Amino acid sequence: MEIVIIQFDKKLFLGKTTAVQPFKELSFRDYGRPARDDYSGMLPPKLAQIMINLAVTPPLTKGAGGILQPTILDPFCGSGTILTEAMLMGYRNLVGSDISSKAIENTRKNIDWIKNNFQLPIANFQLININAAQISKQLPPNSVDAIITEPYLGPQRGKLETEKIIKELESLYSRSLIEFKKILKPNGRIVMVWPVFNLSLRGADRRRSNLAYVNPQLNNFQIVNLIPSDLQSNPFINLTARQTIVYGRENQKVWREIVILSK
């Protein structure tokens, strides 16, 4: 075992390590997969796991007919990170869609790679080449338990025309949320990444005046804060004014805002 002694605020804390992050395995799934595309998405597997847990917990629930498997949709599936991580977590009813045919092919390759490398059972998955703002043409009403996605966040390189990008993304996200409401079940949840543009580019300077947010029309969805009230005062948890969490690294132009929406 590993015993840890930490001095903090004139006190000594004694602890035992009970778990270690499988960083080598996460890196293998991120950098070892056959299809990676920084345009269609570079969502870290660890963040994908967090988003899945925020959307559907526990992963499997028992009903009168036995095990009930929720249907998970990623309407901007990119390279398929959310879908493949969901497979590893035991989910079997998976749907991915993307406007890019290349993204659909990349997702298919990565799903096959994950199944072969981790000896996973065959999942019931569907891949659809379609604009997210038209997804209800392919999926029945009230057929999806959770929508988990990182959509297009705008250009990641070069000089960013922030105001123009924000307007374009707000239009895309607003139209997509109209579609999501049609196919999401009454108690369904959306966990979605929205970009936050770091206007200061001064490392860890996270003053709100230096961050530019997107504000799409929510179409009667409500933003949900799942952090327990007793943890919200934690200095390491920095909620935005709309009770969301921003995820980013120093000197990163575009950060991620994790938004949880309920129907």
Backbone bond lengths (Angstrom), bond angles and torsions (degrees), N, CA, C in turn:
res aa  C-N    CA-C-N  psi(-1)  N-CA   C-N-CA  omega(-1)  CA-C   N-CA-C  phi
1 M - - - 1.464 - - 1.523 109.45 -
2 E 1.321 114.58 165.53 1.462 120.37 176.33 1.521 108.74 -117.42
3 I 1.338 116.20 123.54 1.456 122.14 178.04 1.523 108.48 -104.84
4 V 1.330 115.92 133.47 1.460 121.38 -176.12 1.529 108.83 -120.04
5 I 1.335 116.17 132.88 1.460 122.12 173.79 1.523 108.01 -116.87
6 I 1.332 115.82 123.35 1.457 121.33 -176.91 1.519 109.14 -122.61
7 Q 1.331 116.39 130.68 1.459 121.03 174.92 1.522 108.27 -99.35
8 F 1.335 115.89 127.88 1.461 120.78 -179.23 1.524 109.05 -153.37
9 D 1.313 115.88 129.31 1.465 121.42 176.08 1.531 111.41 53.28
10 K 1.322 115.57 47.08 1.468 123.16 177.24 1.529 112.54 63.29
11 K 1.298 116.68 22.10 1.461 120.66 177.46 1.515 109.07 -128.04
12 L 1.332 115.91 156.29 1.459 121.96 175.50 1.525 108.81 -110.84
13 F 1.309 115.72 131.68 1.459 121.46 178.82 1.530 108.29 -115.58
14 L 1.324 115.04 131.75 1.453 121.90 -179.69 1.527 108.72 -109.15
15 G 1.331 116.88 128.45 1.462 119.72 -178.71 1.518 112.35 -142.51
16 K 1.311 115.50 162.36 1.464 122.71 175.79 1.522 108.28 -121.05
17 T 1.320 116.76 131.79 1.458 121.06 178.15 1.524 109.36 -70.06
18 T 1.322 116.28 123.37 1.466 120.78 -179.15 1.519 112.71 -110.14
19 A 1.327 118.12 -17.83 1.464 120.61 179.82 1.520 109.47 -154.22
20 V 1.302 115.92 147.98 1.462 122.30 178.03 1.528 107.99 -128.77
21 Q 1.306 116.04 133.96 1.457 120.26 179.63 1.532 110.45 -60.25
22 P 1.330 118.50 130.29 1.474 120.93 -179.79 1.528 110.94 -77.48
23 F 1.324 116.46 68.92 1.460 121.05 -171.29 1.532 112.76 -65.46
24 K 1.326 117.07 -33.02 1.465 119.04 178.77 1.528 110.90 -67.58
25 E 1.323 115.97 -40.28 1.463 120.21 179.32 1.527 110.72 -67.94
26 L 1.331 116.66 -40.38 1.468 120.19 178.05 1.525 110.55 -63.68
27 S 1.327 116.52 -41.69 1.464 120.67 178.85 1.523 111.24 -64.62
28 F 1.343 115.77 -38.94 1.463 120.04 178.67 1.528 110.76 -62.40
29 R 1.333 116.60 -42.80 1.463 119.63 -179.24 1.523 111.90 -70.71
30 D 1.332 115.86 -27.04 1.461 119.47 -179.05 1.523 111.34 -82.35
31 Y 1.328 116.67 -53.01 1.464 121.00 -173.34 1.521 113.71 -96.16
32 G 1.332 117.04 -15.11 1.458 118.98 -177.48 1.515 114.54 -91.69
33 R 1.319 117.76 -13.38 1.463 120.11 -177.23 1.534 110.47 -67.35
34 P 1.302 117.24 152.70 1.476 120.25 -172.05 1.518 114.42 -71.65
35 A 1.327 118.85 -25.67 1.463 120.78 -174.72 1.522 109.95 -125.06
36 R 1.338 116.27 112.64 1.465 122.60 175.90 1.518 108.17 -129.70
37 D 1.323 116.07 137.32 1.460 120.45 -176.61 1.523 107.85 -144.81
38 D 1.345 116.70 111.25 1.460 119.14 -176.88 1.518 112.39 -71.57
39 Y 1.330 118.15 -10.74 1.467 119.63 175.57 1.525 110.43 -82.46
40 S 1.336 115.59 -44.58 1.468 118.70 -176.69 1.517 112.58 -81.64
41 G 1.334 117.86 -11.00 1.459 117.96 174.68 1.517 113.34 142.18
42 M 1.337 116.21 138.59 1.461 122.58 178.52 1.526 109.34 -130.59
43 L 1.315 116.18 44.42 1.462 121.13 -178.25 1.525 109.83 -64.60
44 P 1.339 119.67 124.88 1.460 120.83 178.39 1.530 110.65 -63.98
45 P 1.335 118.50 139.23 1.469 120.95 178.73 1.521 113.11 -54.96
46 K 1.340 117.66 -37.15 1.468 120.34 -179.36 1.524 110.70 -63.49
47 L 1.335 117.07 -41.81 1.463 120.19 178.49 1.523 110.71 -67.98
48 A 1.324 116.88 -35.96 1.469 120.38 176.36 1.527 110.49 -60.59
49 Q 1.332 117.56 -42.09 1.463 121.25 177.65 1.524 111.12 -60.84
50 I 1.329 116.45 -43.87 1.473 120.48 -179.79 1.517 109.94 -61.05
51 M 1.335 116.92 -44.50 1.461 120.81 -178.48 1.529 111.15 -63.73
52 I 1.316 116.25 -38.92 1.474 119.99 178.20 1.524 110.25 -63.50
53 N 1.336 116.99 -44.55 1.460 120.36 179.67 1.526 112.15 -64.98
54 L 1.315 117.32 -31.52 1.462 120.68 177.47 1.529 111.63 -71.69
55 A 1.322 116.05 -26.11 1.468 120.09 -175.75 1.517 113.00 -89.87
56 V 1.318 117.30 -40.98 1.460 121.02 -175.26 1.513 109.77 -141.29
57 T 1.300 116.95 102.32 1.458 121.98 176.07 1.525 108.89 -136.63
58 P 1.337 117.60 138.94 1.457 126.28 -7.75 1.521 111.22 -71.05
59 P 1.342 117.49 165.06 1.461 119.02 -175.00 1.520 114.33 -62.82
60 L 1.308 117.32 -35.68 1.463 120.18 -178.73 1.525 109.16 -126.83
61 T 1.306 116.97 131.73 1.458 121.15 177.47 1.517 109.89 -123.69
62 K 1.323 117.11 146.51 1.450 122.05 -179.11 1.523 110.42 -96.01
63 G 1.308 114.88 132.23 1.459 120.80 175.83 1.513 109.57 -119.41
64 A 1.327 116.47 -171.04 1.457 120.76 -178.07 1.521 111.51 -62.18
65 G 1.334 116.39 -30.32 1.462 119.73 -178.78 1.508 113.61 -94.28
66 G 1.340 118.19 11.04 1.458 121.11 -179.58 1.517 110.45 109.15
67 I 1.342 115.50 -144.94 1.459 120.89 -176.88 1.530 109.83 -76.02
68 L 1.325 115.49 129.38 1.457 121.55 176.99 1.522 108.95 -103.81
69 Q 1.310 116.07 124.29 1.452 121.49 -179.87 1.517 109.22 -102.93
70 P 1.339 118.16 119.41 1.463 119.29 177.30 1.521 111.28 -69.62
71 T 1.312 115.92 152.45 1.459 121.71 174.87 1.521 108.55 -94.53
72 I 1.328 116.11 122.11 1.458 123.13 -177.77 1.523 108.98 -110.79
73 L 1.320 115.92 133.25 1.462 122.03 178.53 1.518 110.26 -119.61
74 D 1.337 115.77 133.35 1.462 121.78 166.60 1.524 107.03 -116.12
75 P 1.345 118.28 102.39 1.458 121.09 -174.58 1.528 114.48 -81.47
76 F 1.329 117.43 -3.41 1.471 122.80 172.29 1.533 106.21 -129.30
77 C 1.311 117.77 64.30 1.469 120.20 -163.10 1.524 113.85 -70.79
78 G 1.339 118.70 -18.73 1.463 119.51 175.31 1.516 112.52 55.78
79 S 1.331 116.36 -115.85 1.469 121.35 178.65 1.521 112.79 -96.45
80 G 1.331 117.10 3.78 1.459 120.49 172.70 1.511 115.93 87.62
81 T 1.330 118.47 18.58 1.467 120.30 -175.94 1.523 112.07 -60.90
82 I 1.324 117.46 -45.43 1.467 119.74 -178.76 1.522 110.61 -64.06
83 L 1.319 117.80 -40.96 1.461 121.43 -178.82 1.524 111.30 -67.15
84 T 1.333 117.12 -42.64 1.467 119.29 -178.79 1.530 111.22 -70.16
85 E 1.332 117.56 -37.47 1.465 119.13 176.68 1.526 110.61 -66.94
86 A 1.324 117.28 -36.63 1.465 120.41 176.86 1.529 110.62 -63.50
87 M 1.328 117.16 -39.20 1.467 120.76 176.53 1.526 110.66 -59.77
88 L 1.342 116.30 -44.66 1.460 120.50 -179.49 1.524 111.95 -65.52
89 M 1.333 116.89 -25.64 1.460 121.40 179.94 1.519 112.71 -88.01
90 G 1.330 117.06 0.17 1.454 120.44 173.80 1.515 115.67 104.90
91 Y 1.309 118.02 0.82 1.465 120.23 179.19 1.522 109.70 -80.33
92 R 1.330 115.75 144.45 1.462 119.82 -173.58 1.527 113.90 -125.97
93 N 1.328 119.03 -20.05 1.465 121.16 178.99 1.519 108.91 -100.69
94 L 1.313 116.27 95.98 1.457 121.58 -170.62 1.519 110.88 -125.81
95 V 1.331 115.17 138.84 1.459 121.65 177.50 1.525 108.02 -130.91
96 G 1.319 116.06 132.50 1.457 120.85 175.24 1.506 109.93 -127.42
97 S 1.316 115.89 141.87 1.467 119.32 175.51 1.512 109.16 -140.81
98 D 1.317 115.41 155.94 1.459 121.29 178.32 1.517 108.55 -162.41
99 I 1.310 116.20 148.28 1.463 120.63 178.07 1.528 111.23 -72.47
100 S 1.337 116.29 -19.98 1.463 121.87 -177.82 1.525 110.88 -93.49
101 S 1.326 116.56 124.14 1.465 120.44 176.56 1.531 110.66 -66.71
102 K 1.335 116.75 -30.90 1.467 120.21 176.99 1.530 110.30 -64.98
103 A 1.335 116.48 -40.71 1.468 120.01 178.73 1.524 110.74 -62.84
104 I 1.324 117.01 -40.88 1.470 120.32 178.27 1.522 110.29 -61.62
105 E 1.323 116.78 -42.71 1.466 120.29 179.35 1.525 110.71 -66.66
106 N 1.341 117.41 -40.63 1.465 120.70 177.05 1.526 111.16 -61.76
107 T 1.317 116.30 -42.27 1.466 120.21 178.62 1.522 110.75 -62.31
108 R 1.322 116.54 -42.94 1.466 120.55 179.59 1.538 110.80 -60.87
109 K 1.325 116.64 -43.85 1.468 121.01 179.00 1.535 110.96 -62.03
110 N 1.328 116.09 -43.86 1.464 119.58 -177.17 1.520 112.16 -70.99
111 I 1.328 117.54 -33.06 1.466 120.46 175.58 1.528 109.90 -64.62
112 D 1.320 117.31 -45.45 1.468 120.93 178.03 1.527 110.50 -61.72
113 W 1.325 116.52 -40.11 1.466 121.24 -179.19 1.526 110.98 -64.83
114 I 1.325 116.44 -44.39 1.473 120.77 178.80 1.531 110.56 -63.25
115 K 1.322 117.03 -44.69 1.468 120.22 -179.64 1.527 110.63 -60.58
116 N 1.326 116.96 -42.63 1.467 120.37 -176.98 1.523 112.21 -71.99
117 N 1.330 117.44 -39.56 1.460 120.81 -175.87 1.522 112.82 -76.82
118 F 1.326 117.26 -28.37 1.458 120.21 -176.31 1.521 112.36 -114.15
119 Q 1.341 116.65 9.89 1.465 122.25 175.33 1.532 111.71 50.89
120 L 1.325 115.57 50.55 1.458 120.46 -177.88 1.527 110.98 -87.03
121 P 1.325 117.33 147.87 1.466 119.25 174.57 1.521 110.51 -66.83
122 I 1.309 115.99 159.62 1.459 120.83 -178.40 1.527 109.42 -65.88
123 A 1.320 115.98 128.44 1.461 121.19 179.02 1.523 109.59 -96.64
124 N 1.299 115.22 155.43 1.461 121.26 174.18 1.522 107.54 -87.42
125 F 1.334 116.69 89.66 1.452 118.73 -177.52 1.527 110.85 -121.67
126 Q 1.328 114.53 151.24 1.455 122.80 -178.47 1.518 108.47 -132.05
127 L 1.321 117.14 132.55 1.458 122.26 177.49 1.521 109.01 -117.01
128 I 1.338 116.11 130.47 1.453 121.99 -173.62 1.526 109.27 -127.67
129 N 1.305 116.78 128.32 1.465 122.55 177.03 1.536 108.37 -91.20
130 I 1.357 115.94 92.68 1.457 119.51 -175.64 1.532 109.65 -157.09
131 N 1.312 116.10 154.01 1.455 122.82 173.57 1.529 109.10 -66.54
132 A 1.328 117.19 134.47 1.467 120.54 180.00 1.520 111.76 -59.67
133 A 1.331 117.45 -27.39 1.461 121.54 179.77 1.524 112.36 -78.16
134 Q 1.352 116.22 6.91 1.464 121.00 176.46 1.528 111.31 -133.10
135 I 1.330 117.55 15.78 1.457 121.82 -170.32 1.524 113.01 -63.29
136 S 1.333 118.57 -25.10 1.470 120.27 -178.57 1.525 111.96 -69.29
137 K 1.332 117.40 -11.96 1.460 120.41 175.85 1.527 111.32 -73.33
138 Q 1.337 116.13 -18.55 1.464 120.84 -176.37 1.521 113.73 -110.89
139 L 1.329 117.39 -22.12 1.469 120.37 -176.98 1.523 109.89 -119.40
140 P 1.338 117.78 140.45 1.478 121.54 -178.36 1.527 111.89 -66.95
141 P 1.316 117.40 158.07 1.469 120.71 175.43 1.526 111.27 -61.25
142 N 1.326 116.19 144.16 1.473 122.80 175.01 1.533 112.49 53.35
143 S 1.330 116.18 41.92 1.463 119.70 -176.11 1.529 113.87 -110.48
144 V 1.332 117.78 -5.62 1.465 121.69 -173.74 1.523 109.74 -117.46
145 D 1.334 116.69 131.90 1.464 121.28 179.56 1.521 112.42 -81.50
146 A 1.326 117.05 -36.74 1.462 120.45 -176.89 1.522 109.66 -149.70
147 I 1.318 114.93 141.08 1.460 122.20 173.67 1.521 106.91 -114.75
148 I 1.316 115.81 119.02 1.462 121.92 -176.49 1.522 106.83 -126.91
149 T 1.337 117.39 120.92 1.456 116.39 -171.17 1.519 113.02 -161.16
150 E 1.320 114.40 148.80 1.457 121.78 163.93 1.520 106.29 -113.05
151 P 1.317 118.57 105.60 1.459 120.95 -179.26 1.523 111.11 -76.07
152 Y 1.300 115.74 -176.50 1.467 121.32 173.75 1.526 107.91 -61.38
153 L 1.336 117.00 127.47 1.460 122.15 -175.44 1.515 113.14 -102.98
154 G 1.328 116.45 7.44 1.450 119.44 -176.08 1.518 110.46 93.91
155 P 1.331 117.93 171.83 1.474 121.13 -179.11 1.517 111.45 -62.88
156 Q 1.320 116.01 141.64 1.458 121.59 -176.89 1.528 112.73 -102.01
157 R 1.326 117.41 -9.30 1.459 120.90 -176.08 1.522 110.32 -128.82
158 G 1.325 114.76 162.37 1.449 119.86 177.96 1.521 111.47 78.07
159 K 1.316 115.35 -175.28 1.457 121.29 178.80 1.522 109.91 -73.70
160 L 1.331 116.05 126.69 1.454 120.75 -176.43 1.530 110.86 -93.31
161 E 1.326 115.85 125.14 1.467 120.84 172.29 1.536 106.35 -88.45
162 T 1.327 114.77 82.75 1.459 121.12 -166.85 1.522 113.12 -56.73
163 E 1.317 118.50 -48.27 1.456 121.07 -176.25 1.531 111.27 -61.81
164 K 1.321 116.45 -42.60 1.468 120.79 179.48 1.526 110.64 -65.13
165 I 1.342 116.49 -43.95 1.464 121.24 -179.20 1.523 110.50 -62.72
166 I 1.331 116.25 -44.41 1.461 119.93 -178.69 1.522 111.03 -60.80
167 K 1.320 118.18 -43.27 1.467 121.14 179.26 1.524 111.06 -61.82
168 E 1.327 116.71 -42.97 1.465 120.56 -179.99 1.527 110.91 -64.77
169 L 1.331 116.94 -43.19 1.460 120.48 -178.99 1.524 111.57 -69.75
170 E 1.317 117.44 -38.24 1.462 119.96 177.29 1.524 111.01 -61.33
171 S 1.332 117.06 -38.32 1.460 120.52 176.94 1.525 110.98 -65.43
172 L 1.333 116.82 -46.20 1.465 121.27 -179.79 1.529 111.16 -62.14
173 Y 1.323 117.40 -47.58 1.458 120.93 -177.29 1.532 111.16 -67.50
174 S 1.328 117.01 -38.79 1.467 120.19 179.65 1.517 110.98 -63.20
175 R 1.334 116.79 -45.33 1.466 120.40 179.06 1.524 111.02 -65.76
176 S 1.322 116.72 -36.17 1.466 120.50 179.34 1.524 111.12 -67.79
177 L 1.332 117.94 -40.61 1.462 120.94 -179.46 1.524 111.51 -64.84
178 I 1.322 117.58 -31.49 1.470 120.48 174.32 1.528 109.82 -61.03
179 E 1.333 116.02 -43.07 1.464 121.02 178.72 1.523 111.35 -69.24
180 F 1.319 116.64 -41.38 1.462 120.21 -178.25 1.527 111.30 -60.09
181 K 1.311 116.56 -37.15 1.461 119.60 -178.64 1.523 111.41 -63.68
182 K 1.316 117.53 -30.23 1.464 121.36 -179.10 1.522 111.67 -70.24
183 I 1.321 117.20 -36.96 1.472 120.29 -171.81 1.521 113.23 -99.96
184 L 1.340 118.40 -14.06 1.454 121.85 -177.57 1.527 110.59 -80.80
185 K 1.331 116.49 138.46 1.461 121.25 177.97 1.538 110.27 -65.57
186 P 1.335 117.54 158.81 1.472 120.58 -175.36 1.528 114.44 -53.37
187 N 1.318 117.44 -37.58 1.466 120.43 -179.71 1.528 112.12 -100.60
188 G 1.332 115.64 16.86 1.456 119.84 -177.08 1.520 112.81 -72.58
189 R 1.324 114.20 163.87 1.461 120.72 -177.37 1.525 109.71 -133.47
190 I 1.327 115.37 146.51 1.462 122.02 174.97 1.529 107.86 -113.46
191 V 1.320 116.57 131.30 1.464 121.46 169.53 1.519 106.11 -119.71
192 M 1.306 115.36 116.98 1.456 121.02 -167.75 1.523 110.29 -135.59
193 V 1.311 117.18 144.59 1.460 121.92 173.86 1.524 108.97 -94.55
194 W 1.330 115.43 130.77 1.464 120.87 169.68 1.526 107.45 -116.66
195 P 1.322 118.12 143.78 1.465 119.02 -179.16 1.522 112.17 -75.95
196 V 1.317 115.07 147.41 1.459 122.54 171.18 1.529 106.22 -122.42
197 F 1.316 116.79 123.09 1.455 121.15 -174.82 1.524 109.90 -93.59
198 N 1.331 114.83 119.82 1.453 122.55 -178.89 1.527 108.37 -81.92
199 L 1.310 116.69 101.64 1.463 120.92 -176.17 1.521 112.63 -80.90
200 S 1.325 117.75 -19.31 1.463 120.33 -176.47 1.521 111.38 -85.32
201 L 1.366 116.01 -36.65 1.466 121.71 -175.31 1.526 111.52 52.01
202 R 1.334 115.85 36.28 1.461 120.22 178.95 1.520 109.79 -112.84
203 G 1.329 113.50 58.28 1.455 119.48 174.50 1.497 112.78 61.61
204 A 1.318 116.13 -124.84 1.459 121.51 -172.64 1.531 112.67 -86.31
205 D 1.323 118.19 12.43 1.463 121.04 177.71 1.518 109.14 -70.52
206 R 1.332 117.16 103.36 1.453 121.61 -174.30 1.528 111.64 -111.01
207 R 1.310 117.19 33.68 1.451 118.74 176.30 1.521 109.35 -64.21
208 R 1.334 116.82 135.50 1.454 121.25 -173.37 1.519 112.17 -59.44
209 S 1.347 117.47 -28.69 1.456 119.59 -178.73 1.524 112.24 -67.70
210 N 1.339 116.92 -16.19 1.460 120.80 -178.84 1.524 112.82 -100.33
211 L 1.315 117.28 5.60 1.455 121.57 -179.14 1.523 109.95 -115.56
212 A 1.326 115.47 136.39 1.469 120.63 178.06 1.519 108.69 -112.28
213 Y 1.336 116.80 124.67 1.456 123.39 -175.74 1.526 110.63 -105.75
214 V 1.331 115.78 158.29 1.460 120.40 169.73 1.524 108.73 -94.30
215 N 1.327 116.02 148.83 1.465 121.21 -178.02 1.528 110.34 -134.41
216 P 1.327 117.39 72.77 1.465 119.52 179.04 1.525 111.72 -70.21
217 Q 1.318 115.90 161.93 1.460 120.97 173.58 1.520 108.75 -70.84
218 L 1.326 117.37 126.96 1.466 121.19 -173.51 1.520 113.70 -82.34
219 N 1.330 118.04 -11.18 1.473 121.16 177.86 1.530 111.61 53.89
220 N 1.329 115.04 44.97 1.471 123.23 177.75 1.527 114.26 71.54
221 F 1.328 118.80 5.43 1.463 119.66 168.45 1.526 108.79 -71.34
222 Q 1.320 115.80 153.64 1.455 121.71 178.93 1.520 109.74 -115.37
223 I 1.338 116.97 134.88 1.456 120.63 174.62 1.524 109.22 -74.93
224 V 1.339 115.48 131.07 1.464 122.04 -176.01 1.523 109.16 -112.22
225 N 1.313 116.83 136.36 1.456 123.00 173.62 1.526 108.25 -107.05
226 L 1.333 116.68 109.77 1.464 121.03 -175.82 1.523 113.21 -92.50
227 I 1.324 118.12 0.99 1.464 120.16 -179.98 1.518 109.35 -77.88
228 P 1.335 118.14 125.25 1.470 120.23 -179.74 1.524 111.73 -55.94
229 S 1.313 116.92 146.28 1.459 121.89 -175.24 1.527 112.31 -59.16
230 D 1.357 117.24 -33.36 1.457 119.24 -177.92 1.526 112.83 -73.39
231 L 1.333 117.21 -10.97 1.460 120.95 178.36 1.523 112.74 -102.44
232 Q 1.314 117.90 -11.53 1.453 120.34 -174.43 1.525 113.01 -68.95
233 S 1.336 117.08 -19.19 1.464 120.21 176.98 1.521 112.25 -86.49
234 N 1.322 117.52 -2.97 1.465 121.58 179.01 1.525 109.33 -61.42
235 P 1.346 118.23 127.95 1.471 120.00 -177.33 1.520 114.06 -63.08
236 F 1.336 116.87 -19.10 1.458 120.06 179.17 1.527 112.17 -84.54
237 I 1.331 117.59 -8.56 1.462 122.04 178.21 1.519 107.93 -106.28
238 N 1.317 116.18 109.58 1.457 121.27 -174.18 1.528 108.54 -114.40
239 L 1.330 115.95 91.36 1.460 120.30 -177.74 1.525 111.02 -78.76
240 T 1.325 115.79 147.74 1.453 120.71 174.20 1.529 109.34 -78.19
241 A 1.326 115.48 176.82 1.462 120.15 179.75 1.518 111.49 -62.92
242 R 1.341 117.33 -25.74 1.470 119.41 178.98 1.527 112.20 -100.82
243 Q 1.335 115.63 21.67 1.467 122.24 171.74 1.525 113.17 65.95
244 T 1.311 116.00 40.81 1.461 121.74 175.22 1.529 108.55 -119.20
245 I 1.331 115.42 167.60 1.466 121.30 -179.41 1.519 109.63 -110.59
246 V 1.330 116.33 137.84 1.465 121.60 176.27 1.521 108.78 -101.95
247 Y 1.331 115.05 132.95 1.464 122.74 -176.31 1.534 107.34 -119.77
248 G 1.337 117.89 119.03 1.455 119.11 179.98 1.511 112.42 -166.38
249 R 1.313 115.39 168.89 1.462 122.27 179.11 1.527 109.52 -112.75
250 E 1.324 115.62 161.97 1.454 119.96 177.31 1.529 110.16 -60.48
251 N 1.324 115.15 143.60 1.469 122.93 177.16 1.522 113.50 63.27
252 Q 1.309 117.29 18.46 1.459 121.67 177.11 1.531 108.39 -90.92
253 K 1.329 116.66 128.92 1.464 120.35 -177.51 1.526 111.85 -68.41
254 V 1.325 115.50 -40.46 1.461 120.22 -175.61 1.523 108.80 -121.44
255 W 1.322 116.43 119.69 1.455 122.10 176.75 1.522 109.06 -98.26
256 R 1.317 115.54 174.25 1.461 121.15 -179.95 1.532 110.50 -113.01
257 E 1.311 115.42 130.67 1.454 120.98 172.90 1.523 107.68 -104.47
258 I 1.326 117.16 120.63 1.462 121.41 -178.90 1.522 108.37 -88.04
259 V 1.326 116.14 113.45 1.455 121.90 -174.89 1.535 108.82 -113.82
260 I 1.330 116.44 126.58 1.462 122.47 177.95 1.516 107.95 -109.68
261 L 1.322 116.02 123.16 1.470 121.63 -177.45 1.518 110.13 -119.81
262 S 1.312 116.84 138.24 1.462 121.63 175.00 1.513 109.09 -115.22
263 K 1.335 115.72 149.73 1.451 121.45 -176.30 1.512 110.41 -80.28
